[in-house]
Amino acid sequence: MYSDDPYTHLPDPVRQSAFYESVAIKRALAWVIDSIIVALLVMLALVLTFFVGAFVFFALWMVISFGYRVATIASGSATWGMRMMAIEFRDWRGQKLDLGQAFLHTLGYTVSVAVAPLQIVSMICMIATERGQGLTDLVLGTVALNKRA
């Protein structure tokens, strides 16, 4: 009657493997695209602040990166890079991420990036788990999927 699988509302990775095919590679490519977008936004912020932002460059980068990720994930359950790669996040119920979930996912991502061993473990998890989930995904019950055609 009850399933032990907390992900019962998500596509099955064995029977519906197309939802998970190449997602780890697409996430890596999306990360590169998102990094370029954030870099361009930071450069724009530097120009708009008449380069005063250079004195707090890393803080500026973190704030813009965090805001970009939260805003894009909350608005479409994917960053712009993920949208270009045709992947999106879903929660354990199969729903798109809301603002709170986007915030928590971005916070988890930021912590993982800040602590190198966590980032390495997260990348290994994306390659090794059947749903391609990183550490933040495993904690929050989220998953990145190929978008439905």
Secondary structure, 3 states (H helix, E strand, C coil): CCCCCCCCCCCCCCCCHHHCCCHHHHHHHHHHHHHHHHHHHHHHHHHHCCCHHHHHHHHHHHHHHHHHHHHHHHHHCCCHHHHHCCEEEECCCCCCCCHHHHHHHHHHHHHHHHCHHHHHHHHHHHHHCCCCCCHHHHHHCCEEEECCC
